[in-house]
Amino acid sequence: MFNSSVLDVAIGLIFVYLLLGLMCTTVNEWLAQLFNTRAATLREGIRRLLHAPPDGTYLIRPIDFDAAALAKRLNKADDKLTLAIGPCDADLQSMLTQFATDLAANPNAQPPTALAAAMADKLSAALSQPGFHQKIDDSKVTPETKAEIAKQPKGNDLLRVNRALLSEAYPDEITSLSDSFYNHPLIKSLGRPGKHPSYVPSKTFSLTLLDILAKGQAITGTGEQRLAQIKTSIESLPDSDVKKSLQALLMDGSDSVDKVGEKIEGWFNDSMDRVSGWYKNRVQVWTVIIASIVTILVNADTIQIAQKLMINPALRDKIVQDAKTATEPNHGQTTSGQTTSGQTTSGQTTSGQTTSGQTAPTLTAQQKADLSSLTGWTDEFRTFHHFDACADQKLRGDLSEADCRAESDREAEANANPKFVAAWSSNAFPGTHLLSRVAVPWFWAVVPAHLVGWILTAIAASLGAPFWFDTLNKFMNVRAAGTSPTEKGSDKSKL
C-alpha cells in the first residue's frame, strides 16, 4: 500500500513543484536585488512609523528643520530660500528681527517656540504653490524628484513633491524625522554609499531615535537625569502620532534609560511585523506571476507529468529516488537552506536578524535533468513541424491533405519525398517559423490541451519551495513505512 504507484506519482509531482518553487525563489531574489525592494519596503515602513500619517505627512513641522539655521536664512531678503517662500508678514518679520538681536548677544541662542511654529506655517503654505519648484535652487535635487516635478502633480501629490524638493534642496536646514533617521551615521553605515539599508536592527533604531531626539547631545548624568532629558526631548516634539506613541511608551515601567530603549525596540519590532506582511503580500503577487511564466516556459503541465510518471515505471522510480536523496539529512541541509530563503526575506526586510537568505537558491545539474525529463516542449515542437511540413507545398509534393495528416501514410510520404519525413520528425525549436502561418493553428492545438495543467502547476509552484519541501518530507516518511522490491534486493545484497 505504501509503495503504490499512486504514492510514487504524488511524490514525483511534489518533487517537480519543489524544483519549480526553487526557480521562482531564484527569480524573486534577482528581482529583489535589481529593484532593491527590501530596502524600499523598509523605508516605507519606517517613514510611516516616524511620519505617523495622517497627521500632515507632507507638511512642515518645527521638528522638520533647524530653526536657528532657517531663521538666519529668512533674515536675509536676498536669500534663495527666502525668495522662494515669499515675503514674511509683519509678525514673523518682527520675531525674526528679535531673534537676530538675541543671536548677536548669544550666538548659541535658539528661536522661541512661537517663531519656530510661525516659520513652519510659512513653509507649509509655500508647499501648495504650483510654481514653487521654479523658485528653488535645485542643484541638490535628485533626478527622481525632478521627474516627479515634470508630471505637474496636484493636491497631496503636489505637497509631497514640493516637500521632497525642499528637503533635498536645503538638507542642512529642512528635514523630517525620517530624513534625520536615514541621514544618521548609525543608519548610513548599514547600507552601501548612497543606498538605504535593507535591514535595521531594533537596537540601532532605538539608539538612533534617542540621539535624534536629543539633537545629537550626549545624554549624561545620573539615570534619573538622563531619563528626564529623554522625556523633555519627547515633550518638545510637535503634537503628532509619533509624540503620542513615544509618550505612551514612557507611561508605565519606564524608570530607566535601558527600559525606554527596550520599549522603543519593541515598538519598532511590532511595527516591522506589519511591514513584513506588506513585503510578503507583494512577494506573493510576484511569485504568482513568476510561477505562471516559469510554468509556461518549461511547459510544466501537471496532468502531463502525472501521465508520464504513471506509464513509465523506470522514470517514476528514478524521480522518487532523487526525491529521497533530496530529503536526506546531508543533502537536506543545503536544500532546506535554499528553500527557507523565501521565509527569511521578511526578516531581512525588517529587523535584519537573519542574513543567510540573501543568497538565491540554485538548482543542481541533476535536478535540472530531472525536471527536463518531465517537462519541455519537445512534443509540441514536433507537432509544430508536422503542421509546417503539411503546409509546405514543396515538401508535400503531390500528397493530398488527407494523406499528409494520416499517420499510416508517413512511410509512403517518406519514400515519395525524403525531406518531408525529415521535417515531420524534427523536434527542434522552430525559431522564426513560430511567426509563420501555421503558428495560429498550432497555438490552438497546444494551449487548450495544456491550459488546465499549467494552471494547476502555477498554483502549486506559487506556494513556494519551503511548503513543498516539508510536504515531500511527510510523503517520504509515509513511503518509508514500507520497502520497495528494489530496496529489498539491495538490502539482501548487503548482508
N, C-alpha and C positions, 0 to 999 in steps of 0.2 A: 504493500500500500504506500509506504513512504518513499519508494523508489519508482513510482509510476511515471509514465512518460508525461502525464499532465503536469506533475510536480516539476519535472525537469524542464518542461516548456516554460512554466511560470518563472523558474529560476533564470532561464535564458533571457526572458523578456525583462526581468528586473535588472539583470546584468547589463543589457543594452541601455535601459533607462539610466543606469548609473553612469555609463560611459558618456551618454548624451548630456547628462547633468553636469559632468565634469567639463565638457566642451562649452556649455552655457556659462559655467562659472569662469572659465578662462576668458571668454569674450567679455563677460561682465567686468572682470578685473582690468582688461585692456581699456574698456570704455571709462571705467572709474579713474584710471590713471590719466587717460587722454583728456578728459573733461574736468578732472580734479573735483569729482562730485562729493567726495568725503569732506574735503576742506570747505566746499561751498555750503554743504548741508550744516556742518558745524558752525560756520559763520552765521548762517541764517538763524540757527537756534540761539546762539549767544547774543546776537543783535536783538532778537525778540525778548530774550531774558533781561537784557540791560536797557533796552528802549521801553520795554513794558507797554506795548500798544494796548488800548487805543489812546493813550494819553499824549496826543500830539507828537507822534513819532517823527514827523518831518519838520516840526517847528524848532526854534532855537530856545534853549533854556539857559539860565545863568551857569549851570554846570558844564554847558557845551562850549564854553570859551574861557580864555584867560582874561578876566575882567580888567586887570591892570593894563595888559598889553593892548586890549581893544580900546580902552579909554584913551590911551596915548595916541592911537591912530585917529580916533574920532575928534580929537582936539586939533588935528591938522586939517584945515579946509581943503588943501590940495592933495590929500592922500587918496590913492585909487579906491580904497575900500569906502572912505567917506563919500567920495563922488558917486560910487555905485549905489549906496543905500539912500542917497539923497540928503538934503539939509536936515539938521536936527531942530526940533521945536525948541521953544524958549526954555521950558522946564529942563529938558535934557541938556541943553547947552549950558544952563546955569549950573547943573550938577557937575558937568564935565569941567567947567571953569574952576569950581570949588575944589574938585579933585586935583586939578593941576597945581593949585596953591598948596594943597596937602602934600603933594609929591615933592614940591620944592623944599618944604620943611622936613619931610621924612621920605627918602627915596624908597623905603620898603612899605609905604602906606598902601592899604588895599581899599578899593572902591566900596562905599557903603552898599548895603543890600538893595536899597531903592534905586541906586544908579545901575547896578547890575541888572535888575529887573527891567528898567527902562531901556537899556541897551538891547536886552533880549527881545523885547516887544518891537523895537525898531528893526532889528534884523529879521524877525518873523514876518513883519509887514512887507519887507523888501522881497521876501521869497515868492510872494504871489504876483509879482510884477512880470508880465510876459517877456519884456525886453531886458530883464535883469542880467541875463548871461552876456549881453553885448557890452555891459559896462565893467565886467570882471576881468581882471588880469588872469588869463587862462594859461600862463606859461607852465604851471604845475598841474594842470588838469589832465587826467588820463584819457586816452583815446576812447575808452568805453563811455565815459561821461559825455565827451564831445559828440559821440554817435547818438546818444540819447537826446542831447540838446537839439540835434538836427531833425529829430522826429516831431518837434514842436508839441511837447506834451501839454496837457491841460489838467486843471483840477489838482487832485492829490499827486498825480504824476509830475505836474509842474513843481509842486512843493518839494517832492522827493529829489528831482533832478537839480533844482536850484540849491537845495540843501547840500547835496553831494558836491556841487560845483563850488560852493562857498567854503566847505571844509577842505577841499583839495587845493583851492587857490590860496587859502590862508591857514595852513595846517598849524602854525605856531600860535595863532590867536583863537581860531574857531575849531572846535572838535566836538565829539559826543562821548558819552561814557564808553560805548562800544569801540569807538575810534581810539580812545585813550587806551582801552584794553589791548587792542591789536597792535598799538604802537609801543606798548611797554616792552622793555628789553627781555623780561622773562618769557613773554609770548613770542616775540620775534625770533628768539633763539631756538624755538621748536620747529620752525619752518625754514625752507630754503630762502635765500635772499630774494626779496620782492614777492614771496608767496606766503599765503596764510597756512598755518599748520593744519594737518589732518586730524590731529588729536591734541587734547589739552588735559593733563592730569588735574584732578579735582583739587589737589593740594596747591598746585601752581595757580589755578583760578582764584582760590581763596587769598593767597599771598598777594597776587596782582591787584585784586579788587581792594584789599585793605590798603595797599600802598597808594592806589589812585585816590581813595577817599581821604587819605592823609596828605594828599597833594605832594607826595614824594618825601615828606618829612619823616624822620625816624621817630617811631613810637617808643618813647623811652619812659623811664621812671618805674615806680612800683607797679604791681599787677593792677591795682585799682586805678592808678593814674593812666595807665595805658588803655584800660577798658573805657575810662571816661573820655579819652581822646577819640577813641573809635566812635563812641556814641555821639560825641559832639560833631564829628565829621558827617555822620549819617543824618543828624538833625539839620545840618546845613544844606542838605540836598533840597531841591525844589519838590513841591508836592507831586508825587507820581507813584505809580505802582512799585517801582524799584524801592523808593523810600519806605513805603508801607511794608513791603516784603522784608526788607532788612530790619525794620523796627519790630516786626513780628518775630523774627529770628532771635532778637535780643530780649524778648519778654520773659521767658522762663529758663532758668538754669544756665544763663549766660553770665557767670560770675568770674570768668577769666578769659583772657585773650585766646587761649588754646581752644576753649569751648566755643567761642564765637567763630573761630576758624573752622572747627568741626561742623558747626551748623551751616556755615556758608558752603562747605564741601557737600554736605547732604542736600542742600538746596540745589546746587549745581547738578549733582548726580541724578536727583529726581527729575529735573528738567531735561537732562540728557537722555533719560529713558524715553521721554516723549519724542525727542529728536531721533533716537534710534528707530522708533516706529515710523517716522516720516521716511527715513532712509530705506527701511525695509520695504515700505509700500512702493517707493519709487523703483527700487531694485526689482521688486516682483513684477511690476509692469514691464520693465525692460527684459526681464527673464522670459516672460511670456512671448514677447516679440522675438527675442533671440532664439528661443526654443522652436518657434514656428519656422523661422528662417533656416535654422540648422536642420530641422526635420526634413524640410523640402530639399535642401542642398544635398543631403546624404540619402534622400529617399527612404527614410526610416518609417515604413508602413507597419504598424503593429500587427495587423491581420496577416500581411505577407510574411513577416518574421515568424509569427506563430506557425504558419503553414510550413515554412522551411524547417523549423525545428521539429515539427511533428512527423514529417515524412522522411527526414534524414537523421537516423539514429546516430550515425558517426559524428555529424556536425553537432547534434544535441549533446552528446557525451563530451565532446571537446569543449563546448561553451560552458557546460556545467563544471568541468574540471578547472577551467580557467577562473570561473566564478568562485570556486572553492579556494583556489590559490589566492585570489584577491582578498578573501576574508580571513586568511591565516594570520596569526599574531605577528609574525615577522614582516609580512607584506602589508598587514593592516595598519602598521604604524605610519607607513608612507601614505596609504590610501586615505586613512582617516584624517591625516594631517592635511591632505589635499581637499577632502570634502568639507572639512569644517571651516575652510576659509570663508565660505559664504556666511557661516554663522558668526564669525568674529568680525565681519565687516562693520556691523553696527557698533561694536566695541571700539573699533578703530575710529569710527566717526565721532564718538563721544569722548569718553574719558581716556581712551588710548591705553587701557591697561593690557591689551593684547596687541601684539605687533607681528606675530608669526604669520598671520594670514595674508600679509601683504604680497607674498609670492604666489602668483597664479598657478593653479594646478595644471598638469600636462598629462596627456595620455602616453602610455608606453607604446613601443612598437608592436608588442604582442596584442595590446588592447585595440590598437588601430586595425590590426589584421583581423581580430575577432569581429570588430564592427563592420569591416568591409565585406566579410563573408556572409553577413546577414542583410546588408543594405547595399545601396548603389543603384545606378541607372543602366546597368548592362542590358537587361532585358528590354527596357524601354527604348534604349538607343537602337537595339536590334529591330524593334517594331518600327522605329522611325525609318531605318534603312529599307525595311520591307516596303513602306509606303513610298519612299523616294524611288526605289527601283521600279515599282509598278507604275509610277508616274513618269518615268523617263522612257520616252519612245525609243531612243537609240539602244537602250539595254533590253527592252522588251522585244524588239523586232516585230514579228507578225503575231505575237501572242495576244489573245483576247483578254479583256478584263477578268472574265471568269476563270480563265486558265491561270492568269497571274496570281489570283487570290487563292487558288486551290493548292493546298499543301502537297497533295498527291502528285501534282504535276511539276514539282520543283526539279526532279531529276531530268525530266524531259526538257524543262526550260534550260537547265544547265548544259544539256547536250546541244540544244539549239543555240545558246549564247553563253559561253563560259563566264563572261563578265557579269552576267546577270546574277549568277549564284554567288559570285564574289561580293557583289554589292548587297545581295539578300542576306548573306550570313555575317556581315560586318556588325560589330557591336561597339565601334569606336565613337568617340564624341563627334557629333555631326558638325560642330563648329558653325560657320556662317550659313550652313544649309538649314539651320533652325529658322532662318528668315525666309525660307523658300515657301512655295505654295502648299506644301504638304504639312506645314507647321500647324495650321488650324485643325485639320482632321486628326493629326497626331495628338494635339493638345486635348481634344475632346475624347479621344480614345484612352488617354493615360490618366488625366486628372480625376474624372469621376470614379475610376477604378481604385484610386488611392486616397481619395479625399477623407473618407471616414477613418482609415488607418492613420493618416497624417494627423488628424485632429486628436485622436487618442494618444499618439506619441507625443505631440506637442504639449498636451495637458500633463502627461506623465513626466516629461523632461523638465517642465517648469516647476515641479515640486522640489527640485534640487537634488544634488548628489548626496547630501547628508541623509535625507529621507530614504533614498533607495539603498544606501549603504547599510543602514540599520535594518531595513526590510529584508535585504539579501542575507544578512547575518541570521535573522529569525528563520527564514526559509531553509538556510543551510543547516541550522540546528534541528529543524524538523526532519530534514532528509537524513541527518546523521543518526536518526533513531534506527535506521536500517542500513545494511551494507549491500551495495550493488554487486552483481555477479563478478564483474571485472575486479572490484576491490577485494572480493573474497579470494579470487585466484591469486592476486598479488600478495595477499596476506599469507596464503599457503606457501608461496614460493620463498617467503622469508623464514619459514620455520625450519 
